[in-house]
């Protein structure tokens, strides 16, 4: 089996995390949640009182940080922030720092290093378009906004926020707008990505579909 790079992009609540984790586990690959890195930087900037739109200051902070994303845990400078970064406040902070080109350049370099050897499933917003335009498999997961909001509202790893689906939907739509309209690396499906709509699909069906795409890509064979 070749050591593949599998890119999974899409908006929040499309199922990226669950699907990427399951696909990686099935293939014996590493799973990297690139969004967690933007979240960790947003968390640290808030904690240190750095303005989220101060590009030079947030970039300096990112440059001086050690982020480890592995085994479903997220550490920044050895502080475990796995739970703290899943709040509406950090949703906004992550999307804000993700707009800054110098911050993106720093995190993209880290992501490329992590994926250099292949055998990786990386999820995010720009993995198939910017981080690994040469990825072996590119998947773009999408779902209707109502359903994405419902999933997010029910996600036990996302805490501290309003549970009402309508409020979650408003925040999610705001973040979608920020992610799709920003000047650098906006969210969109790469021309060679396979779009999978996960609306009303059980997660195990989506995982199966993605694994079929990986096998069908003809890259699953040894050699
Ligand atoms: O995927 P998640 O919702 O955890 O990502 C948090 C935020 O980080 C997104 O709203 C987006 O602004 C940013 N992000 C990004 N590029 C990535 C992953 C996440 O800009 N590859």
Boltz pocket constraint, residues with backbone or C-beta under 6 A from the ligand:
constraints:
  - pocket:
      binder: B
      contacts: [[A, 12], [A, 34], [A, 35], [A, 36], [A, 38], [A, 39], [A, 90], [A, 91], [A, 94], [A, 95], [A, 96], [A, 98], [A, 123], [A, 124], [A, 125], [A, 126], [A, 127], [A, 175], [A, 179], [A, 185]]
      max_distance: 6.0
